[in-house]
Every structure is written in structure tokens, then in C-alpha cells.
Amino acid sequence: ASGGAFALLAKYVIEQGGIVYGVIYDKNLNVCHSRADNLKDLEKMYSSKYVQSNIKDTFKQAKQDSDNGKQVLFSGTPCQIAGLKSYLIKDYENLITIDLVCHGTPSPLVFEKYKKEISRKFGNIKNINFRSKIKGWNPYYLTIQTDNNIIDIPSKDSVYMKLFLNDLSTNKSCSNCQFNKLPRVADITLGDFWGVNQYKQELNNNKGLSVVLANNIKGQNLCQQICKDCIFEEVPLDIVIKYNKNIVASSSLNPKRIEFFSAILKKKNLKSCVKKFIKGEKLYMKIYKLLPKPVKNVIKSLIG
């Protein structure tokens, strides 16, 4: 969804005869963890899925693969990686973990409601891409494929993404995460380099740029294997953190969250919830969006 770092790392492991665990949609469009030992199954794990995934029995499978001497790459949210390590008890030299720079995980309840509302309006859903790049990396789109339509929605206009980014649909525990901090829980941390324009604008071709944190020797060794296949540049950690606070801090709990969940349990639709619980865009932001790009860049440089 950003610069494709996960795809390169996972592909390398598969090509070495290893196993990759990541998140897919199942046949009913539920979000869950799955096992891949080939490139076709690996592709199902690509792109972001803004829903809490069902781990199923992948911890058990990963342990079996690790015990059998397979190289294993397991990706997930920081709390899922912590859960895996707690389950395994001991460290495995042949197990490499990847966690995400996590804003928080939206409730599956909200996702189920969103799918039903979309289905009623557009028909049976075949696929949802939360980070479609039909117009580039930023701004990104949410693309929904149904039996008869392909619907492209700017992320800023998507009711689902508005609820997520305003911390209304995320789990309560995400506001006090034990794992959004340094040192990170995983061997490698992946995210988006949102501050690229302020750091070095020429790095941004709007096709996507990953932040890759190699958190230990094991992570560094795997990252070195993909260097020949990508363009990379070492960046000071404080620059990366400045524009992606979830590396070291949790997102705040929206004070209207309980009221929001009460509303959807009473069958209120998500669009009406957005209108009720999310304030309209402030006037200065509306004016800012109308400004020429050079003026926007000057403002960004002044406010950091």
C-alpha cells in the first residue's frame, strides 16, 4: 500500500523455500490471517486492510513451521506480534516478525455494517481495496468491486475511513497500546513515509514510499536481501517519527466513541453517524485546499 516493502521481503522468503503469514480476505470477505508458501497465495496479502484480523490458528501453524526448521515470516499489528511471541515462549532464529506502524484497528462489527450498506446500494461485493492507487499514493482511494460495478471513493470522502481516522471505530485498547513504542516488538517495522515532501520532495514520485525500520540484526539481515531490488535511502529516525507519531505513541480515544457504537447497535447507518459525530471541516482547511501548491509548500515549511 505504500512502497511495496512487504511484497519484496515476503517474496524473498518464499523464494528461499520459506513460509509467510499475513492478512487476506477469505471467500466471505472476512479479514483473517493466512499461510502462504507460494507467490500466488502471497499476493492475497498485499495492500492494507483496515480491520482487526482474525488470527485463527496461524500461531499454531507458525510454531509447527518453525519447529520443522522452515524460515518463517509473520506479519501483523504490534499487539499480534507480541501475542505470537508470548504464545511461542522461546525465540526462534528462523522466525522473522514484521509489525506495522499502527494507527489502531477498526472493529469488525463496523466493517460488517459497512459491507452490508455498500451491498444494499451497489450489489454483492467481490473485493475492497482500502488503499487503491488509481490516482497515486496520496491522496489514495477506496476501490470497491461488486458484481456489476467498480466504485472509486476518495479516502477523505469514505464514511468508513472518516470513522477510522477520527478514532471512532477503533478498539478501545488501541488508545493505550503497550507496543507503539521503541524498541519495537518486531524485527522489522513497516509503514508510510508521510513526511517525505518535507524531508526530500524529490524522493516522492507519488507511487508510494515505505518506511522500513530494521529493529535488530535479524531484521537488518533480511532487509539487506532486498536492497538490490529497490531504491532506498537512510533517513534519521527522528525525521520519520516526526511525521508518523504512531511509531512511538498511540492514537487518542475519541470521546464520542461509546456514543457512536451505541448508535450503530441501534441500527443507525454509518453516513448518519459521520454527520453526527464528526465535525465539519474547518474554514481554514477549506481555504488551504484552494491555495496553489507553491503556497501550500511554504506554509508546510513554516509550520513543520
N, C-alpha and C positions, 0 to 999 in steps of 0.2 A: 504493500500500500504506500510505502514511502520510496526508498531507493532500491528495494529488492534484495536487501542483505540476507533475509531469512532464506529466500529461494536459493541463493548461492551456497550458503552454509549447509542447508539441508541436502541440496543436490550432491555436494561433495561427499557427505556421509553416506548417502545411498550408493553412490558410485564406488565407494570403498567396501561395499557389502554390508553397510550398517542399517540401522532402523531409525526412523524418525516418528516422533509423536507430536501431533499438533491438532488444531481445531478445524472441523469440517461442518458442513450441513449434511444431516442424514437424509434419507428418502422423504421424510416428512417435514423437511426444512427446520428441524431442531438442531441447535448448536451443541456439538459434543466433541470430545477428544477422540482421536482415532490413531491407528498404527499404519505406517506406510513402509514398505520395503521395495517400492518401485516408483519410478518418476511419474507414472500416470496417477497413482493414488496420492502422491506428494502434491500434485497440482491442486487438489481439492482443499489443501491447507493454505493456499495463497490468499492474500488480502485480509483486511481486518474484519472481524465480526463483533460488533458492539453489543454483546450479550454474554451473560455468565454461562460458561460452557459446562456441560455435564461430563465429569471425569470418567464416568462408567468404571470399567475395570482396568484402565490403562496403567495405573500404578503397579498393579499385579503383573501385567504383561511386561512392563519396562523392567521390573525386577527379574523376571524369568529370562528376558533377553540379556540383561547384564550378567546374571549368573552363568549364562551359557557362553559368555565371552564375546558377545556381539558388541560392536560400537553402537551406542545409543545416544540420540539427540532428543531431548524432551523440552518442548516449548510451552509456555503458558504465562499466566499472570504471576506476579511475585508471590502471592499467597499460595497459588497452586504449586509453584516450585518448592516453597517452604513445606507444603504438605507432602510432596513427594519425598523430600529428604527426611522428613520425620517418619514416613512410612518405611523407608529403606533402612533406617537406623545407621547403617555404615556407609562410608564413601566408596564409590566405585570409580576406579581410574578410567574405565571405558565408558562412563556416562558423562555426557556434557549437557548442561542445562542452559536454556535461554529464557529470560524473563523480559517483559515488555515495560516500557515507560507507561504506567497505567494511570489513567485519569479516574478510574473506578469502573465497576462492572454493572451495567443495567440489569434490572430484574427480568428474568424470563417471562414473568407474568405480563409485563408491559410489551415485550416483543410478541407474545401470543396475541395480545389485544390488537397490536399494530397490524399483524398479518391478517387477522380477521377483517379489520376495517378496510385494508387495501383490497382483499379478495372480494368483498361486497361491492366495491367500487369498480374494480378493473378485471375481476375474474381470478381464476386459480393461479397462484404464484408458483413459478418454476425456479426462480433464483433471485437473491437480493445481494447487490454489491454495495456495501456501505461506503466504499472509497473508490468509486469509479473515476477514471482519469480521462473521460471523454473530452474534457477541456483543460486537461493538465492536472498537476499535483495540487495546486492551490489557486483558486478555490476548487474543491473537489465536489463531486456529485454523488447522490444516492441513486443507483440504477436498479429498477425492478423489472424483471422479465416475467410476464404472465403468458397464458396460453395464446393470447391474441395481441398483446401489446408489449412495447418496451417503454417504460416511463422513466425519464431522467429528471430528477429533482435536485436543484442546488441544495447543498447541505444546509445552508443557512435558512432555507425555506422548509426543510423537512421537520414535521412535528416530532418525529422520533428523535432526531439529532438535537433539536432545541431542548427537549426534555433531558436528554443525556448531558449536554454541555452546560445546562443550568443546574445540574446535580439534583434533579427531581426524581429521576428514575433509577438512580444508582443505589446499591445496597448501603444500609446504614453503616456497616463496619468499614466501608471504604473511606469514610471521613476520619477514621482513626487507624489507618493502616500501619502495621508494625514493620512493613517491608519496603515502603517507599523511602529509602534512606541509603546512605553509604555507610559501610560497604554493602553492596548489593548482594542479594541472596543467591543469584545465579552466576554461572561462569561468564556469560555474555548477556548484555542488556541491549535491546533494540528499540528504536523509536524514530520520530521525525526530527530533522534538524530545522525547527521552525525559525530559528534566528539567523538563517543563512544570509538573508539580504542585508542584515545589519553587520554581519561579520565579514562576508566577502560575496558580494552580489554576483560576481562572475561564475561562482560555483552553481548557481541556480539556473537550470535550463527548463524548469517547470515540469520535468518528467519525474521528479521525486528525488529526495536525498535522505538517506538513513543516518541516524546517529548510532554508532556501534561502540559500546563500552566493553572492552576486554578486561574483565574484572580480576583475573588471575592468570597464572601461567597456562593452565589448561585452555582457557578462553583465548589467550593470545596465540597459542599454537594452532588452534582451528582457524582463527581469523587470518593468520598468515597464509593459509592454504588457498584463500580466495583473492588475495591481493592482485594476482596477475590477471584476474577476470573483471576487475572493476577500477574505477577512478576513486582514489581515496586521498584524504589529507588529514594529518594530525591536527587537532584543534584543542586549545586549552579547555579543561573540564569546566572551569567557571563560566566560560562563554556558553557552553552547551546548557548548563544548568540555568543560566540567566533567562533563557527563552523556553525552558521546559522544566518547570518547577517540580513536576511530579517525579523527577529523578530522586528528589530529596524530601518531598513533602506530599501530604495527602490533599485531595480536593476538599473544600469546605462542604459541610452539610447544609442543604437548602432548608431554611426554617419552615418552608411550606410543604416539605416532603410528606409528612404524615397526612396532611390535608389532601394532598394530591392522590396518594394511594387510597384514601377513603373515598375520593370521588370516582376513581376508576372501578373500585369494588361496587360502587352504586351504579355501574354501567354508563358512566359519563364517557363520551368519546374523547380521544386524545386531542383533537383540534380544539375542542371547547376548553380542555384543561390548559392548553398552551395560552389561550386568550385570558384565562382566569388567573393563572399562577405565574406567568412570565410577563414582566413589564415590557411595554413597547420600547422600541429603540429610541435612545435619547437624541435630542435635536442636533447636538454637536457631532454625533456619529453620522447622522444623515448628511450633514454639511460636508464632513470629512470625505465621505464616499464620492461626492460630486467634484472634489478637487482634482486637478491634473496630477499625474504620477510624480513629476519632479517636486511639486509642493508637498505631496504626501511623504516623500523620502526625506525632505528637510525636517518635517515635523517629527518623523520617526527618529531621526538622528538627534533631535533636541531632547526628546523625552526618553531616549534609550530603549 
